């Protein structure tokens, strides 16, 4: 059996650990911790990938840049 938990490290607590222990009671388990790459998730959709890569190209070529009126932030 395999279970994937996607959780913020700050949210790991005793309750989560007890849940894992109960789910895999009396079984040897392997715990692998890796940082999620949000970019990979966003690039999975072909349409989203195209839009993001086009936006990156726009920034690199300094085109289609919108600069808001800075006075509104003061």
Secondary structure per residue as TSV (DSSP state, phi and psi in degrees):
chain	resnum	aa	ss	phi	psi
A	1	X	-	360.0	145.0
A	2	X	-	-132.8	137.1
A	3	X	-	-133.2	135.4
A	4	X	-	-112.3	124.6
A	5	X	-	-105.6	127.0
A	6	X	-	-112.5	109.8
A	7	X	-	-149.1	149.4
A	8	X	-	-72.4	136.1
A	9	X	G	-54.9	-32.9
A	10	X	G	-67.8	-15.4
A	11	X	G	-94.0	-4.7
A	12	X	-	-70.5	124.7
A	13	X	-	-142.8	-178.5
A	14	X	H	-61.2	-34.1
A	15	X	H	-61.3	-44.0
A	16	X	H	-62.9	-46.1
A	17	X	H	-61.7	-41.5
A	18	X	H	-64.2	-37.3
A	19	X	H	-63.4	-43.3
A	20	X	H	-64.7	-43.3
A	21	X	H	-60.7	-41.5
A	22	X	H	-68.0	-39.2
A	23	X	H	-67.4	-34.4
A	24	X	T	-115.2	34.3
A	25	X	T	-51.2	130.7
A	26	X	T	62.8	22.0
A	27	X	S	-120.7	146.7
A	28	X	-	-79.1	132.3
A	29	X	-	-124.5	163.7
A	30	X	-	-120.4	130.1
A	31	X	-	-111.7	120.2
A	32	X	-	-116.9	127.9
A	33	X	-	-113.5	127.8
A	34	X	-	-141.4	150.7
A	35	X	-	-81.6	133.6
A	36	X	-	-74.0	141.4
A	37	X	-	-105.5	100.7
A	38	X	H	-62.7	-29.8
A	39	X	H	-62.3	-43.3
A	40	X	H	-60.0	-42.1
A	41	X	H	-61.3	-44.5
A	42	X	H	-69.4	-27.1
A	43	X	H	-86.9	-4.4
A	44	X	S	-64.9	-39.2
A	45	X	S	-78.1	126.2
A	46	X	H	-56.7	-41.3
A	47	X	H	-67.0	-43.5
A	48	X	H	-65.2	-41.7
A	49	X	H	-58.3	-47.9
A	50	X	H	-60.7	-44.2
A	51	X	H	-63.6	-44.9
A	52	X	H	-66.4	-42.5
A	53	X	H	-66.2	-35.0
A	54	X	H	-66.1	-40.7
A	55	X	H	-64.9	-40.1
A	56	X	H	-62.5	-43.3
A	57	X	H	-60.7	-41.0
A	58	X	H	-60.3	-43.1
A	59	X	H	-65.9	-45.4
A	60	X	H	-62.6	-32.7
A	61	X	T	-95.2	3.0
A	62	X	T	56.3	45.6
A	63	X	-	-126.1	155.7
A	64	X	S	57.0	33.7
A	65	X	-	-90.2	128.3
A	66	X	-	-111.0	121.7
A	67	X	-	-109.9	114.0
A	68	X	-	-70.3	159.1
A	69	X	-	-64.7	115.5
A	70	X	G	-68.0	-20.7
A	71	X	G	-62.7	-30.4
A	72	X	G	-68.6	-13.9
A	73	X	G	-98.5	2.4
A	74	X	-	-102.6	360.0
